[in-house]
């Protein structure tokens, strides 16, 4: 189910893949030993995006589980699977619409300045 959601909503991922956050990762360095500020910024942004995406999937999992799984058991029946798939699709579609609307409003606000 998660792979189905991941495939359908791949547009949410940066560069088509989920970057892995590593708290011990080193700063990007240039050939002459200086810190590559832009590379470090990109790495931090990717790690923040990964954390936000992980948080989003956890929220979806929690909300859809409560809504769809009436009687937990060793297997999901067809009704549970269908409910989970539809719940996750609706949640992600809603998040996409909200994100797009916020981006448009942000652009409109910055163009008015």
Z-matrix of the N, CA and C atoms (Angstrom, degrees):
N
C 1 1.460
C 2 1.519 1 110.60
N 3 1.339 2 116.74 1 -43.88
C 4 1.460 3 119.69 2 -179.94
C 5 1.519 4 110.85 3 -63.78
N 6 1.348 5 117.92 4 -36.21
C 7 1.461 6 119.31 5 179.63
C 8 1.516 7 110.38 6 -68.18
N 9 1.338 8 116.99 7 -34.40
C 10 1.466 9 120.33 8 177.60
C 11 1.520 10 110.02 9 -63.78
N 12 1.320 11 116.39 10 -44.31
C 13 1.460 12 120.85 11 178.75
C 14 1.521 13 109.70 12 -65.62
N 15 1.331 14 116.27 13 -42.24
C 16 1.455 15 120.48 14 -179.89
C 17 1.519 16 111.56 15 -61.47
N 18 1.328 17 117.06 16 -41.30
C 19 1.456 18 120.59 17 179.56
C 20 1.525 19 110.97 18 -68.11
N 21 1.310 20 116.83 19 -43.93
C 22 1.461 21 120.76 20 -175.97
C 23 1.525 22 111.69 21 -68.03
N 24 1.307 23 117.02 22 -31.93
C 25 1.459 24 120.64 23 -175.59
C 26 1.522 25 111.86 24 -115.84
N 27 1.318 26 115.71 25 38.01
C 28 1.466 27 120.10 26 -179.68
C 29 1.521 28 111.28 27 -63.32
N 30 1.338 29 116.61 28 -21.69
C 31 1.470 30 119.31 29 179.63
C 32 1.526 31 111.91 30 -63.80
N 33 1.326 32 117.24 31 -15.86
C 34 1.459 33 120.36 32 178.59
C 35 1.518 34 112.27 33 -78.64
N 36 1.332 35 116.63 34 -17.49
C 37 1.449 36 120.08 35 -175.89
C 38 1.520 37 110.27 36 -89.75
N 39 1.273 38 117.19 37 148.46
C 40 1.455 39 122.37 38 177.95
C 41 1.515 40 108.60 39 -79.51
N 42 1.342 41 115.96 40 128.28
C 43 1.464 42 122.42 41 178.83
C 44 1.514 43 112.99 42 55.52
N 45 1.333 44 117.94 43 25.79
C 46 1.449 45 121.23 44 176.02
C 47 1.520 46 115.59 45 74.88
N 48 1.322 47 117.53 46 8.18
C 49 1.467 48 119.35 47 177.62
C 50 1.516 49 109.29 48 -149.10
N 51 1.295 50 115.10 49 155.08
C 52 1.453 51 121.22 50 -179.43
C 53 1.518 52 108.97 51 -87.61
N 54 1.347 53 117.77 52 115.84
C 55 1.461 54 119.05 53 177.46
C 56 1.526 55 110.21 54 -70.82
N 57 1.298 56 116.37 55 146.91
C 58 1.456 57 121.38 56 -178.88
C 59 1.516 58 109.24 57 -96.45
N 60 1.319 59 116.01 58 124.82
C 61 1.461 60 120.52 59 179.60
C 62 1.523 61 109.02 60 -77.12
N 63 1.327 62 116.02 61 132.51
C 64 1.452 63 121.49 62 178.14
C 65 1.523 64 107.84 63 -131.95
N 66 1.333 65 118.19 64 105.84
C 67 1.457 66 120.13 65 -175.31
C 68 1.524 67 113.49 66 -63.56
N 69 1.343 68 118.42 67 -18.44
C 70 1.457 69 120.83 68 -179.24
C 71 1.528 70 112.56 69 -96.79
N 72 1.338 71 117.04 70 6.27
C 73 1.458 72 118.39 71 -177.15
C 74 1.518 73 110.43 72 -65.19
N 75 1.326 74 115.49 73 144.44
C 76 1.459 75 121.51 74 -177.96
C 77 1.508 76 109.87 75 -84.00
N 78 1.339 77 115.05 76 159.04
C 79 1.449 78 119.86 77 175.69
C 80 1.524 79 108.66 78 -69.76
N 81 1.323 80 115.42 79 151.48
C 82 1.450 81 120.54 80 176.94
C 83 1.528 82 108.96 81 -67.51
N 84 1.324 83 115.91 82 135.42
C 85 1.462 84 120.73 83 -179.68
C 86 1.518 85 109.45 84 -118.07
N 87 1.329 86 116.12 85 146.72
C 88 1.463 87 121.02 86 173.86
C 89 1.516 88 108.20 87 -84.48
N 90 1.329 89 116.28 88 172.94
C 91 1.454 90 120.57 89 -179.00
C 92 1.515 91 114.06 90 -61.47
N 93 1.337 92 117.11 91 -28.40
C 94 1.466 93 119.66 92 -178.28
C 95 1.530 94 112.77 93 -95.06
N 96 1.329 95 118.06 94 15.18
C 97 1.458 96 121.51 95 174.23
C 98 1.521 97 115.63 96 89.41
N 99 1.333 98 117.76 97 0.94
C 100 1.470 99 119.55 98 177.92
C 101 1.533 100 109.72 99 -85.09
N 102 1.313 101 114.86 100 158.24
C 103 1.465 102 120.68 101 179.17
C 104 1.523 103 108.87 102 -76.67
N 105 1.337 104 115.86 103 130.40
C 106 1.464 105 122.29 104 175.72
C 107 1.527 106 107.10 105 -86.34
N 108 1.327 107 116.17 106 96.91
C 109 1.465 108 121.51 107 -174.66
C 110 1.527 109 111.19 108 -61.50
N 111 1.326 110 117.25 109 -44.53
C 112 1.471 111 119.98 110 -178.34
C 113 1.530 112 110.84 111 -65.21
N 114 1.324 113 117.17 112 -41.32
C 115 1.460 114 120.21 113 177.95
C 116 1.514 115 111.54 114 -63.76
N 117 1.317 116 116.29 115 -39.74
C 118 1.463 117 120.70 116 178.37
C 119 1.524 118 110.36 117 -66.73
N 120 1.333 119 116.83 118 -40.23
C 121 1.469 120 119.94 119 177.40
C 122 1.525 121 110.76 120 -61.19
N 123 1.340 122 116.35 121 -44.58
C 124 1.473 123 120.03 122 179.58
C 125 1.526 124 110.56 123 -61.16
N 126 1.331 125 116.12 124 -41.64
C 127 1.465 126 120.08 125 -179.47
C 128 1.532 127 110.43 126 -63.64
N 129 1.322 128 117.24 127 -43.59
C 130 1.470 129 121.34 128 179.06
C 131 1.526 130 109.96 129 -64.99
N 132 1.342 131 117.24 130 -42.94
C 133 1.461 132 120.30 131 178.51
C 134 1.529 133 110.95 132 -61.29
N 135 1.329 134 117.13 133 -41.63
C 136 1.466 135 120.46 134 178.14
C 137 1.521 136 111.47 135 -63.69
N 138 1.321 137 116.50 136 -40.58
C 139 1.463 138 120.02 137 179.21
C 140 1.524 139 111.22 138 -67.26
N 141 1.335 140 117.32 139 -38.42
C 142 1.465 141 120.61 140 176.46
C 143 1.526 142 110.70 141 -66.06
N 144 1.326 143 116.32 142 -40.65
C 145 1.467 144 120.38 143 178.56
C 146 1.528 145 110.14 144 -63.80
N 147 1.320 146 117.22 145 -40.24
C 148 1.466 147 120.80 146 178.80
C 149 1.525 148 110.61 147 -63.77
N 150 1.323 149 116.53 148 -42.38
C 151 1.470 150 120.33 149 179.86
C 152 1.534 151 110.21 150 -65.67
N 153 1.339 152 116.74 151 -41.13
C 154 1.466 153 120.03 152 179.31
C 155 1.523 154 110.88 153 -64.96
N 156 1.327 155 116.82 154 -40.21
C 157 1.454 156 120.18 155 179.70
C 158 1.520 157 111.24 156 -67.66
N 159 1.316 158 116.27 157 -40.16
C 160 1.463 159 120.61 158 176.91
C 161 1.530 160 110.25 159 -61.79
N 162 1.329 161 116.75 160 -41.53
C 163 1.460 162 121.62 161 177.57
C 164 1.530 163 110.78 162 -63.71
N 165 1.325 164 116.59 163 -42.07
C 166 1.465 165 121.10 164 178.56
C 167 1.521 166 111.04 165 -60.12
N 168 1.331 167 117.29 166 -47.45
C 169 1.457 168 119.79 167 -179.65
C 170 1.526 169 111.79 168 -65.85
N 171 1.322 170 117.56 169 -32.97
C 172 1.465 171 119.62 170 176.90
C 173 1.525 172 110.60 171 -66.45
N 174 1.339 173 117.25 172 -42.17
C 175 1.463 174 120.95 173 178.04
C 176 1.523 175 110.80 174 -62.78
N 177 1.338 176 115.78 175 -43.54
C 178 1.464 177 119.72 176 179.44
C 179 1.524 178 109.78 177 -61.55
N 180 1.309 179 116.19 178 -46.22
C 181 1.464 180 120.78 179 -179.49
C 182 1.521 181 110.73 180 -59.03
N 183 1.333 182 116.61 181 -47.39
C 184 1.461 183 120.30 182 -179.25
C 185 1.519 184 111.97 183 -61.87
N 186 1.332 185 117.12 184 -49.55
C 187 1.463 186 120.53 185 -176.48
C 188 1.524 187 112.43 186 -66.55
N 189 1.328 188 116.45 187 -43.81
C 190 1.461 189 119.51 188 -177.54
C 191 1.529 190 111.77 189 -71.80
N 192 1.316 191 117.48 190 -32.80
C 193 1.469 192 120.05 191 177.10
C 194 1.525 193 109.73 192 -62.88
N 195 1.325 194 116.46 193 -47.71
C 196 1.465 195 120.37 194 -179.27
C 197 1.527 196 110.28 195 -61.39
N 198 1.326 197 116.95 196 -39.88
C 199 1.461 198 121.28 197 -177.00
C 200 1.527 199 112.94 198 -73.35
N 201 1.330 200 116.76 199 -37.72
C 202 1.463 201 119.83 200 -167.91
C 203 1.525 202 115.93 201 -103.46
N 204 1.303 203 118.07 202 -29.78
C 205 1.466 204 119.62 203 -174.49
C 206 1.519 205 109.00 204 -94.09
N 207 1.327 206 115.22 205 99.67
C 208 1.457 207 121.59 206 -177.57
C 209 1.521 208 110.55 207 -80.83
N 210 1.329 209 115.80 208 -45.21
C 211 1.460 210 121.33 209 -177.12
C 212 1.526 211 108.41 210 -129.50
N 213 1.351 212 117.44 211 94.64
C 214 1.471 213 119.68 212 -178.60
C 215 1.524 214 111.58 213 -60.35
N 216 1.304 215 115.25 214 143.08
C 217 1.456 216 121.17 215 178.92
C 218 1.516 217 109.68 216 -155.25
N 219 1.324 218 116.48 217 -173.79
C 220 1.464 219 119.55 218 -177.72
C 221 1.530 220 113.54 219 -70.56
N 222 1.336 221 117.55 220 -20.75
C 223 1.470 222 121.92 221 -179.68
C 224 1.520 223 109.67 222 -134.79
N 225 1.329 224 115.31 223 151.58
C 226 1.460 225 120.42 224 173.04
C 227 1.519 226 108.26 225 -88.16
N 228 1.333 227 116.74 226 131.25
C 229 1.459 228 118.07 227 175.14
C 230 1.531 229 108.96 228 -80.88
N 231 1.326 230 116.08 229 174.92
C 232 1.471 231 120.55 230 -176.36
C 233 1.524 232 112.30 231 -60.59
N 234 1.338 233 117.17 232 -38.20
C 235 1.463 234 120.28 233 179.85
C 236 1.527 235 111.00 234 -64.54
N 237 1.341 236 116.80 235 -41.87
C 238 1.462 237 121.10 236 178.39
C 239 1.535 238 110.68 237 -62.74
N 240 1.337 239 115.72 238 -44.99
C 241 1.460 240 120.27 239 -179.31
C 242 1.519 241 111.28 240 -62.57
N 243 1.318 242 116.52 241 -44.03
C 244 1.467 243 121.06 242 179.72
C 245 1.520 244 110.81 243 -64.15
N 246 1.328 245 116.64 244 -45.38
C 247 1.460 246 121.38 245 179.82
C 248 1.528 247 110.52 246 -61.15
N 249 1.334 248 117.04 247 -45.79
C 250 1.460 249 120.87 248 179.90
C 251 1.524 250 111.41 249 -61.64
N 252 1.327 251 116.54 250 -44.80
C 253 1.463 252 120.38 251 -179.48
C 254 1.530 253 110.89 252 -61.76
N 255 1.324 254 116.65 253 -45.78
C 256 1.467 255 120.34 254 -179.66
C 257 1.525 256 111.27 255 -67.07
N 258 1.320 257 117.09 256 -40.19
C 259 1.468 258 121.58 257 179.40
C 260 1.527 259 110.28 258 -61.90
N 261 1.331 260 115.98 259 -47.71
C 262 1.465 261 119.96 260 -179.34
C 263 1.526 262 110.85 261 -64.58
N 264 1.323 263 117.27 262 -41.51
C 265 1.461 264 120.80 263 178.20
C 266 1.522 265 111.42 264 -60.61
N 267 1.321 266 116.59 265 -46.34
C 268 1.471 267 120.59 266 179.84
C 269 1.522 268 111.00 267 -62.51
N 270 1.319 269 116.44 268 -44.48
C 271 1.460 270 121.03 269 -178.62
C 272 1.526 271 110.48 270 -61.63
N 273 1.329 272 117.09 271 -47.47
C 274 1.462 273 120.47 272 -179.12
C 275 1.531 274 111.97 273 -68.29
N 276 1.333 275 117.07 274 -39.21
C 277 1.468 276 119.84 275 176.73
C 278 1.522 277 110.70 276 -61.93
N 279 1.318 278 116.49 277 -41.39
C 280 1.466 279 120.85 278 178.48
C 281 1.522 280 110.70 279 -64.26
N 282 1.324 281 116.75 280 -43.71
C 283 1.470 282 120.13 281 178.12
C 284 1.521 283 111.35 282 -61.73
N 285 1.330 284 117.26 283 -37.42
C 286 1.462 285 121.37 284 178.42
C 287 1.526 286 110.45 285 -64.42
N 288 1.332 287 116.76 286 -46.20
C 289 1.464 288 120.70 287 179.71
C 290 1.526 289 110.67 288 -62.58
N 291 1.316 290 116.96 289 -44.17
C 292 1.462 291 121.18 290 179.53
C 293 1.529 292 110.28 291 -62.63
N 294 1.325 293 117.21 292 -44.31
C 295 1.467 294 121.20 293 -179.90
C 296 1.523 295 111.25 294 -63.10
N 297 1.325 296 116.59 295 -43.51
C 298 1.461 297 120.24 296 179.25
C 299 1.524 298 110.88 297 -64.45
N 300 1.322 299 117.37 298 -41.57
C 301 1.459 300 121.53 299 179.16
C 302 1.519 301 110.68 300 -63.84
N 303 1.327 302 116.58 301 -42.07
C 304 1.465 303 119.88 302 178.69
C 305 1.528 304 110.94 303 -64.47
N 306 1.326 305 117.29 304 -38.57
C 307 1.466 306 120.91 305 179.14
C 308 1.524 307 110.90 306 -64.98
N 309 1.328 308 116.90 307 -43.19
C 310 1.467 309 120.99 308 178.89
C 311 1.524 310 110.15 309 -63.26
N 312 1.310 311 117.32 310 -45.43
C 313 1.469 312 120.55 311 179.66
C 314 1.522 313 111.66 312 -64.35
N 315 1.314 314 116.07 313 -37.05
C 316 1.456 315 120.18 314 178.13
C 317 1.524 316 110.53 315 -64.83
N 318 1.328 317 116.53 316 -42.75
C 319 1.473 318 120.95 317 177.52
C 320 1.519 319 110.75 318 -63.87
N 321 1.325 320 116.93 319 -41.69
C 322 1.460 321 120.84 320 179.40
C 323 1.516 322 110.58 321 -63.55
N 324 1.330 323 117.27 322 -42.28
C 325 1.449 324 121.42 323 179.89
C 326 1.518 325 111.53 324 -65.47
N 327 1.335 326 117.07 325 -40.26
C 328 1.462 327 119.61 326 -179.37
C 329 1.522 328 112.20 327 -72.48
N 330 1.330 329 117.60 328 -28.12
C 331 1.465 330 119.71 329 177.99
C 332 1.530 331 111.94 330 -76.81
N 333 1.336 332 117.92 331 -19.13
C 334 1.461 333 121.66 332 179.62
C 335 1.533 334 110.92 333 -81.83
N 336 1.324 335 116.83 334 -16.15
C 337 1.470 336 120.11 335 -176.35
C 338 1.507 337 111.28 336 -77.45
